[in-house]
């Protein structure tokens, strides 16, 4: 992943993780049947927060129950299993260019993608989970919502 400039992508990132964006992401998630089936097989359930480095709480939230996105929207204060944060410019760069496992690992190692809650090493111990969750990140690049 190339490092975006300090002002790159701030306009696009403003709409990311809003309630409408999260709901569109959940629809894309649930439509990806191969990924959902794999996550169901792995019994993956989690409350995942998404947001920005400078915020005290995540902006958006996705509740996954046995692989299925059961709820999506604004973060409502509930306990998280995962809390993913990055600068708006970084999110914009990744949403424009896509994600790969090496890029994600480098972003975590460089603290550009922060897991404030959650242990990515747990995922690395389960290769089928890696591919399913990489697909979940890739789905983010396909979400398109025009905020009013």
C-alpha positions as CSV (number, residue, x, y, z in Angstrom):
1,X,0.0,0.0,0.0
2,X,1.3,3.4,-0.9
3,X,1.2,6.0,1.8
4,X,-1.4,8.6,0.9
5,X,-0.6,12.3,1.3
6,X,-1.9,14.1,4.4
7,X,-5.0,15.5,2.7
8,X,-5.6,12.7,0.3
9,X,-9.0,11.2,0.5
10,X,-10.5,13.1,3.3
11,X,-13.6,14.0,1.3
12,X,-14.3,10.3,0.3
13,X,-13.5,9.0,3.8
14,X,-16.1,11.3,5.4
15,X,-18.9,9.0,4.1
16,X,-17.1,5.8,5.2
17,X,-18.6,3.9,8.3
18,X,-21.7,6.1,8.4
19,X,-24.9,4.2,9.2
20,X,-25.9,4.0,5.5
21,X,-22.4,2.9,4.5
22,X,-22.4,0.2,7.1
23,X,-25.8,-1.0,6.1
24,X,-24.6,-1.2,2.4
25,X,-21.5,-3.1,3.6
26,X,-23.7,-5.6,5.5
27,X,-25.8,-6.2,2.4
28,X,-22.6,-6.8,0.4
29,X,-21.3,-9.1,3.2
30,X,-24.5,-11.2,3.3
31,X,-24.6,-11.4,-0.5
32,X,-21.1,-13.0,-0.6
33,X,-22.4,-16.5,0.1
34,X,-19.1,-18.4,-0.1
35,X,-17.6,-16.1,2.6
36,X,-20.7,-16.3,4.8
37,X,-20.7,-20.1,4.5
38,X,-17.0,-20.3,5.4
39,X,-17.5,-18.0,8.4
40,X,-20.6,-20.1,9.4
41,X,-18.5,-23.2,9.2
42,X,-15.9,-21.6,11.4
43,X,-18.6,-20.4,13.8
44,X,-17.3,-16.8,13.4
45,X,-19.3,-14.3,15.5
46,X,-18.1,-10.8,16.4
47,X,-19.0,-7.2,17.1
48,X,-16.6,-5.2,14.9
49,X,-16.1,-1.5,15.2
50,X,-14.7,0.6,12.4
51,X,-13.4,4.2,12.6
52,X,-10.7,6.7,12.7
53,X,-7.5,7.2,14.8
54,X,-8.5,10.5,16.3
55,X,-11.9,9.4,17.6
56,X,-12.6,8.1,21.1
57,X,-15.1,5.5,19.7
58,X,-15.6,3.8,16.4
59,X,-17.8,5.4,13.9
60,X,-19.6,2.3,12.5
61,X,-20.3,-1.2,13.8
62,X,-21.0,-4.6,12.2
63,X,-22.5,-7.4,14.3
64,X,-21.7,-10.8,12.7
65,X,-23.5,-13.9,14.0
66,X,-22.2,-17.2,12.7
67,X,-20.9,-15.6,9.6
68,X,-24.0,-13.5,8.8
69,X,-24.0,-9.7,9.2
70,X,-27.0,-9.4,11.5
71,X,-26.8,-5.7,12.3
72,X,-24.9,-2.7,10.9
73,X,-25.0,1.0,11.6
74,X,-23.6,3.6,13.9
75,X,-21.6,2.4,16.8
76,X,-24.0,2.2,19.8
77,X,-21.6,1.7,22.7
78,X,-21.7,-2.1,23.0
79,X,-18.7,-4.2,23.8
80,X,-16.5,-4.9,20.8
81,X,-14.6,-8.0,19.8
82,X,-12.7,-6.0,17.2
83,X,-12.0,-2.3,16.9
84,X,-10.3,-1.3,13.6
85,X,-9.0,2.2,13.3
86,X,-6.9,4.2,10.7
87,X,-6.6,7.7,9.4
88,X,-9.2,8.8,6.9
89,X,-6.5,9.2,4.2
90,X,-5.4,5.6,4.8
91,X,-8.9,4.2,4.7
92,X,-9.5,6.1,1.5
93,X,-6.3,4.7,0.0
94,X,-7.2,1.1,0.9
95,X,-10.7,1.5,-0.3
96,X,-9.4,2.8,-3.7
97,X,-6.6,0.3,-4.1
98,X,-7.9,-2.7,-2.3
99,X,-6.4,-5.0,0.4
100,X,-4.0,-7.9,0.5
101,X,-2.8,-9.9,3.5
102,X,0.8,-8.6,3.2
103,X,-0.5,-5.0,3.0
104,X,-2.8,-5.4,6.0
105,X,0.0,-7.0,8.1
106,X,2.4,-4.2,7.1
107,X,-0.3,-1.6,8.0
108,X,-0.8,-3.2,11.4
109,X,2.9,-3.5,12.0
110,X,3.4,0.2,11.1
111,X,0.4,1.2,13.3
112,X,-1.5,2.6,10.3
113,X,-4.2,0.1,10.9
114,X,-4.8,-0.2,14.6
115,X,-6.6,-3.1,16.2
116,X,-7.5,-1.3,19.4
117,X,-9.4,-4.4,20.4
118,X,-8.8,-7.9,18.9
119,X,-5.9,-10.1,18.2
120,X,-5.0,-10.5,14.5
121,X,-2.6,-13.4,15.5
122,X,-5.7,-15.5,16.3
123,X,-6.9,-15.1,12.7
124,X,-3.4,-16.0,11.4
125,X,-3.7,-19.4,13.1
126,X,-6.7,-20.3,10.9
127,X,-6.0,-20.0,7.2
128,X,-9.6,-20.4,6.1
129,X,-10.5,-17.4,8.4
130,X,-7.7,-15.4,6.7
131,X,-9.2,-15.8,3.2
132,X,-12.8,-15.1,4.4
133,X,-11.8,-12.0,6.3
134,X,-9.7,-10.8,3.4
135,X,-12.8,-11.1,1.3
136,X,-14.7,-9.1,3.9
137,X,-12.1,-6.3,3.6
138,X,-12.3,-6.5,-0.2
139,X,-16.0,-6.0,0.0
140,X,-15.4,-2.6,1.5
141,X,-13.9,-1.4,-1.8
142,X,-17.2,-2.3,-3.5
143,X,-19.5,-0.2,-1.2
144,X,-20.8,2.9,-2.8
145,X,-23.1,5.2,-0.8
146,X,-23.8,8.8,-1.6
147,X,-24.6,10.6,1.6
148,X,-27.3,13.3,1.5
